[in-house]
């Protein structure tokens, strides 16, 4: 039974890797457009973190993390589209504020979009 479960886990992971690679190759072929950051928001969230104690015991604890959620707008053939990207897993609000300052409202960035469906678009930091 363990062998069967292990086999399914390996197959599932393999499929996930293949799908991710296919998506990345697809995005690489998309055209680029200039987009403008319209807004951003800093939020906090909690996640579980696992650590080892001095005696080697594994423990979990809740830790606060911060993320910055950005919204941008771009045009394709005189039609306006929106997109968003999130920078996450920051340990302090100060780090989140510094990351947010890299992409202030009004800043122009380059995004990639699906030419058949510009609502499907990405920004890669």
C-alpha positions as CSV (number, residue, x, y, z in Angstrom):
1,X,0.0,0.0,0.0
2,X,2.8,2.4,0.9
3,X,4.4,1.7,-2.5
4,X,1.2,2.6,-4.3
5,X,0.7,5.9,-2.4
6,X,4.4,6.7,-3.1
7,X,3.9,6.0,-6.8
8,X,0.8,8.3,-6.9
9,X,2.7,11.1,-5.1
10,X,5.6,10.8,-7.6
11,X,3.3,10.9,-10.6
12,X,1.4,13.9,-9.2
13,X,4.6,15.8,-8.6
14,X,5.9,14.9,-12.1
15,X,2.6,16.2,-13.7
16,X,2.8,19.4,-11.6
17,X,6.4,20.1,-12.7
18,X,5.5,19.4,-16.4
19,X,2.4,21.8,-16.2
20,X,4.6,24.5,-14.6
21,X,7.2,24.1,-17.3
22,X,4.6,24.3,-20.1
23,X,3.1,27.4,-18.6
24,X,6.5,29.1,-18.3
25,X,7.3,28.2,-22.0
26,X,3.9,29.6,-23.0
27,X,4.4,32.9,-21.1
28,X,7.9,33.3,-22.6
29,X,6.3,33.4,-26.1
30,X,3.7,36.1,-25.2
31,X,4.1,39.7,-26.3
32,X,5.1,42.4,-23.9
33,X,3.2,45.6,-23.0
34,X,3.9,48.6,-20.8
35,X,1.7,48.8,-17.7
36,X,1.3,51.4,-15.0
37,X,1.1,50.6,-11.3
38,X,-2.2,52.0,-10.1
39,X,-2.2,51.0,-6.5
40,X,-0.7,48.8,-3.9
41,X,-1.6,47.5,-0.4
42,X,0.5,46.0,2.4
43,X,-1.3,43.2,4.3
44,X,-0.2,40.9,7.1
45,X,-1.0,37.2,7.3
46,X,0.0,34.3,9.6
47,X,1.5,31.1,8.6
48,X,2.8,28.0,10.3
49,X,6.6,27.6,10.6
50,X,8.3,24.4,11.5
51,X,11.6,24.5,13.5
52,X,13.9,22.2,15.4
53,X,14.4,22.6,19.1
54,X,17.8,22.2,20.8
55,X,17.1,18.5,21.4
56,X,16.1,17.9,17.7
57,X,12.4,17.8,18.2
58,X,10.3,19.3,15.4
59,X,7.9,22.1,16.5
60,X,5.5,24.4,14.8
61,X,4.6,28.0,15.6
62,X,2.6,30.8,14.0
63,X,4.6,33.7,12.6
64,X,3.4,37.0,11.1
65,X,4.4,37.6,7.5
66,X,3.7,40.6,5.2
67,X,2.8,40.9,1.5
68,X,2.4,43.7,-1.0
69,X,-0.5,43.4,-3.5
70,X,0.0,45.5,-6.6
71,X,-2.6,46.4,-9.2
72,X,-1.6,47.6,-12.7
73,X,-3.3,48.7,-15.9
74,X,-2.2,48.3,-19.6
75,X,-3.7,48.7,-23.1
76,X,-3.8,46.3,-26.0
77,X,-5.3,47.6,-29.2
78,X,-6.9,50.5,-27.4
79,X,-8.6,48.2,-24.9
80,X,-7.7,48.6,-21.2
81,X,-6.9,45.6,-19.1
82,X,-5.9,45.1,-15.4
83,X,-3.5,42.8,-13.7
84,X,-2.0,42.2,-10.3
85,X,1.1,40.7,-8.7
86,X,1.9,39.9,-5.1
87,X,5.3,40.0,-3.4
88,X,5.0,37.9,-0.3
89,X,6.8,36.1,2.6
90,X,8.4,39.2,4.1
91,X,9.2,39.0,7.8
92,X,8.6,42.6,8.7
93,X,6.3,45.5,7.7
94,X,9.5,47.5,7.1
95,X,10.7,45.1,4.5
96,X,7.3,45.2,2.8
97,X,7.4,49.0,2.7
98,X,10.8,48.9,1.1
99,X,9.6,46.4,-1.5
100,X,6.5,48.6,-2.2
101,X,8.8,51.6,-2.7
102,X,10.4,49.7,-5.7
103,X,7.1,49.9,-7.5
104,X,5.4,53.2,-6.5
105,X,2.0,54.1,-7.9
106,X,2.5,55.6,-11.4
107,X,5.6,53.5,-12.2
108,X,5.7,51.9,-15.6
109,X,6.5,48.2,-15.7
110,X,6.8,45.6,-18.5
111,X,4.3,42.8,-18.4
112,X,3.5,39.8,-20.7
113,X,0.0,38.9,-21.8
114,X,-1.7,36.2,-23.7
115,X,-2.5,37.7,-27.1
116,X,-5.7,35.6,-27.3
117,X,-6.8,36.6,-23.8
118,X,-5.1,39.7,-22.5
119,X,-6.9,39.2,-19.2
120,X,-4.3,36.5,-18.7
121,X,-1.2,38.5,-18.0
122,X,1.8,38.4,-15.7
123,X,4.6,40.5,-14.3
124,X,7.8,38.8,-13.4
125,X,9.9,40.7,-10.8
